């Protein structure tokens, strides 16, 4: 077992960064990023566009170097001089690229020959794991976007890694394929492996992740167990006529809790997210009714999307106090 800074259970972290900084000229992509990923979990790494997610993924696989800070992989300090640590890491960063004139199987064999030794049977194992066993002899140039994504995940699994880094792994997959991916990643964590996912599909992360880290402007603004985050992030959503939105926001001030308006996706209708525990939904409805405003819909609960919006710069400004893998196409 490698030595290193340990998680709560005494096991080393699968991944840890401390004070990580990366600049592109005058632009600071990461400014002192600290995160800690225990072994054996699915960790969802979330943030708005430009928050630093892809920069971190590229740093972790050695495509770029940090300007300051420290990275630990599987309990060991990591930098460009210790790239052998990446033999225990599988990664899919940005869009996968393959030789179009080679079959899916031969693409994997070529990749397997370029790194640490991989048993010959492993290529067929990973093709089966991602549901490409019957298409492995087809040329990669004939693959759809979703099939190429599955082949990219198969490539990341070739070395049977202890840590799997996936950047937008659901890209191009249809709902059935996403479910199959979820089951496969869960299978890997049951084997003690760690999966680190950067994704913008928040409902999928909510179903998959054990832990979440939310980054904004290159800093980690929240990290912890997903269930804890959801328990703290109760909300009540109400839909009102768009013309009544100002009056509704004023009426909700009596509750003395944060509330924010956002588009509902329906013409003439606005949605208000009220940061209040779900069992107080009746109070929200009563405050509106007292002001002569009647909501067309009231929903109560906790979801990752509303919490994400409330924590990041993408959130609307508050105006109250406060199996087989499928693919699209």
Secondary structure, DSSP 8 states (H G I E B T S, - for coil): ---SSB-TTS-BEEEEEEEEEEEETTEEEEEEEEEEEETT-EEEEEE-TTSSHHHHHHHHTTSS--SEEEEEETTEEE-GGGGGGGGGEEEE-SS----TTSBHHHHHHHHHTTSS---HHHHHHHHHHTT-TTTTTSBGGG--HHHHHHHHHHHHTTT--SEEEEESTTTT--HHHHHHHHHHHHHHHHTT-EEEEE-S-HHHHHHH-SEEEEEETTEEEEEEEHHHHHHH--EEEEEEEGGGHHHHHHHGGGG-S-EEEEE-SSTTEEEEEE-S-GGGHHHHHHHHHHTT---SEEEEE--HHHHHHHHSTTS----S---------
